[in-house]
Amino acid sequence: ITHRSSTIIQRRQPLHLYLHPLSKDINHRHTLAMLTSSLLRFARTTAPGAARRTLASAPAVATTNAYSDGPPSVNDKIVKVTIIDPSGARRTIPAMVGQTLYAACDLNGVDLGPASVGATQQKERSDTWTEPLYGEGATSGFDHVLLQGNNEGVELAEPPHSNEVKMLEKYWDEDEIFPESRLASLVEINAKMDGMVVYVPDRLCDDIP
């Protein structure tokens, strides 16, 4: 019996030896988990303060306001144009950048006669490229106006196309056409036309039944 007991004890001893490394591994993993948890708590508690200290110590960056004079307004796209009728009377009207002179006059009650525009004939896209749009262009020449010659906006406006010149020559006498002559339907308002003066000559008869 004693021999058996000692044998049993001897057989149980290797089991204890196998369990001992396992318990060491469990303790090691538990220690790592505690250490990781502690590091995370430390990072959460110290990072905001460190960030605040970093931001507080950082030099101030100068900011610029893209709209130093305030936000964009529709008034930035409106210019004033002075219309002089055949009697010499002056009237200043608002005109929006991008619309035609004829449209601006029509919206403000200035009668220039029938509009003379069909589909756009061509469009200047740059100094070296004029895009053909294959429209008929001017279809009549009733809305003849004279644009102020020394205005910067007039110089920037697209020059008259061949069809516009043709309609002016067809509807008006030679002594009634000047270098400043244009058809109002084909003059596009730009920002530099602010303060431009437009003279309206005597109208052609366009109401014959």
C-alpha positions in Angstrom: 0.0 0.0 0.0 2.8 2.3 0.9 4.4 1.5 -2.4 1.2 2.3 -4.2 0.7 5.6 -2.3 4.2 6.7 -3.1 3.6 5.7 -6.7 0.4 7.7 -6.8 2.1 10.7 -5.3 4.9 10.3 -7.8 2.3 10.2 -10.6 0.5 13.3 -9.3 3.7 15.4 -9.0 4.1 15.9 -12.8 0.5 17.3 -13.0 1.5 20.0 -10.5 4.5 20.8 -12.6 2.4 21.1 -15.7 -0.1 23.4 -13.9 2.6 25.7 -12.7 3.6 27.2 -16.1 -0.1 27.6 -17.0 -0.7 29.6 -13.9 2.4 31.8 -14.7 1.0 32.4 -18.2 -2.4 33.4 -16.7 -0.8 35.8 -14.3 1.3 37.3 -17.1 -1.7 38.0 -19.3 -3.6 39.5 -16.3 -0.7 41.8 -15.6 -0.6 42.9 -19.3 -4.3 43.6 -19.3 -4.0 45.7 -16.1 -1.0 47.6 -17.5 -2.9 48.3 -20.8 -5.9 49.5 -19.0 -3.8 51.8 -16.8 -2.1 53.3 -19.9 -5.4 53.9 -21.6 -6.7 55.7 -18.6 -3.6 57.8 -18.4 -3.8 58.7 -22.0 -7.4 59.8 -21.7 -6.8 61.9 -18.7 -3.6 63.6 -19.8 -4.2 64.0 -23.6 -6.9 66.8 -23.5 -4.8 68.8 -21.0 -1.7 68.3 -23.2 -3.6 69.4 -26.2 -4.9 72.4 -24.5 -1.4 73.4 -23.4 -0.2 72.8 -26.9 -2.9 75.0 -28.4 -2.4 77.7 -25.8 1.4 77.8 -26.4 1.0 77.8 -30.2 1.5 81.2 -31.9 -1.7 82.9 -33.0 -2.3 82.6 -36.8 -3.5 85.7 -38.5 -6.9 85.1 -40.3 -8.1 87.1 -43.2 -11.7 87.7 -44.1 -12.4 86.9 -47.8 -15.2 89.4 -47.6 -13.5 92.3 -45.8 -16.3 94.7 -47.0 -19.1 92.3 -46.1 -20.7 89.3 -47.9 -21.5 89.5 -51.6 -24.6 91.4 -52.6 -26.7 91.7 -55.6 -25.8 95.4 -55.7 -22.2 94.3 -56.7 -23.7 93.1 -60.0 -25.7 96.3 -60.7 -24.3 99.3 -62.6 -25.9 102.7 -63.3 -26.4 103.7 -67.0 -27.6 107.2 -68.1 -30.0 107.3 -71.0 -30.3 110.4 -73.1 -33.4 110.5 -75.3 -33.7 112.6 -78.6 -35.0 115.6 -76.6 -31.9 115.7 -74.5 -33.7 114.4 -71.3 -31.5 112.3 -69.1 -32.5 109.3 -67.0 -30.3 107.0 -65.0 -31.4 103.4 -64.8 -30.0 100.3 -63.1 -28.6 97.5 -65.3 -27.5 94.1 -64.2 -24.1 92.7 -65.3 -24.7 90.0 -67.9 -28.0 91.2 -69.3 -28.4 93.2 -72.5 -28.7 96.9 -72.7 -32.1 96.5 -74.4 -33.3 94.3 -71.5 -32.2 96.9 -68.9 -34.0 99.7 -70.8 -37.1 97.6 -71.3 -37.3 96.7 -67.6 -37.0 100.4 -66.7 -39.6 101.6 -69.2 -37.2 103.0 -71.8 -38.7 102.3 -75.2 -36.1 101.5 -77.8 -38.4 100.0 -80.4 -38.6 96.3 -81.4 -35.7 94.1 -80.3 -33.4 93.2 -83.1 -31.9 89.9 -81.9 -32.2 86.3 -82.9 -30.0 83.5 -81.8 -26.5 84.5 -81.1 -24.3 84.5 -84.2 -20.9 84.0 -82.5 -19.2 84.6 -79.1 -15.7 85.7 -78.3 -14.2 83.4 -75.8 -10.7 84.8 -75.7 -8.4 87.1 -77.7 -7.6 84.2 -80.0 -10.8 82.2 -80.2 -14.3 83.3 -81.4 -16.8 80.4 -81.2 -19.3 80.2 -84.0 -22.8 79.5 -82.6 -24.5 79.6 -86.0 -27.4 81.8 -84.9 -29.0 84.4 -87.2 -27.8 87.3 -85.1 -29.5 90.6 -85.5 -32.8 90.4 -87.4 -33.6 94.1 -87.6 -32.0 97.4 -86.8 -34.6 99.4 -84.8 -32.9 99.5 -81.4 -30.0 101.7 -82.6 -28.1 103.5 -79.7 -24.8 105.4 -79.4 -22.5 104.3 -76.6 -20.2 106.7 -74.7 -16.9 106.4 -76.5 -14.5 107.0 -73.6 -16.1 104.4 -71.2 -13.9 101.5 -70.2 -16.8 99.1 -70.3 -17.6 100.0 -73.9 -14.1 99.2 -74.9 -14.3 95.8 -73.1 -17.6 94.9 -74.8 -17.6 92.4 -77.6 -17.4 94.3 -80.9 -20.3 94.2 -83.4 -20.6 91.2 -85.6 -21.0 91.3 -89.3 -24.7 90.8 -89.2 -25.1 93.7 -86.7 -23.2 96.0 -88.9 -25.3 94.8 -91.9 -28.6 95.6 -90.0 -27.4 99.1 -89.0 -26.5 99.9 -92.6 -29.8 98.5 -93.9 -32.0 100.4 -91.5 -30.1 103.7 -91.0 -28.7 106.2 -93.3 -24.9 106.6 -93.7 -24.9 109.9 -91.8 -26.8 108.4 -88.9 -24.2 105.7 -88.2 -21.2 106.5 -86.1 -18.3 104.4 -84.6 -20.2 104.3 -81.3 -23.4 102.9 -83.0 -24.6 99.6 -81.7 -27.8 97.6 -81.5 -28.9 97.6 -77.8 -30.1 94.0 -78.1 -26.5 92.9 -78.8 -24.7 94.9 -76.1 -24.0 92.9 -73.0 -23.6 94.9 -69.7 -20.3 94.5 -67.9 -19.1 95.8 -64.5 -17.0 98.5 -66.1 -20.0 100.1 -67.8 -21.0 101.8 -64.5 -21.7 105.4 -65.3 -21.9 104.8 -69.0 -23.9 107.3 -71.1 -26.2 106.0 -73.9 -27.7 108.3 -76.5 -30.9 107.2 -78.2 -31.4 108.7 -81.6 -34.8 109.5 -83.1 -36.7 106.2 -83.5 -37.6 104.7 -86.9 -41.2 104.3 -87.6 -42.1 100.7 -86.6 -45.9 100.9 -86.2 -47.1 101.0 -89.8 -50.2 98.8 -90.0 
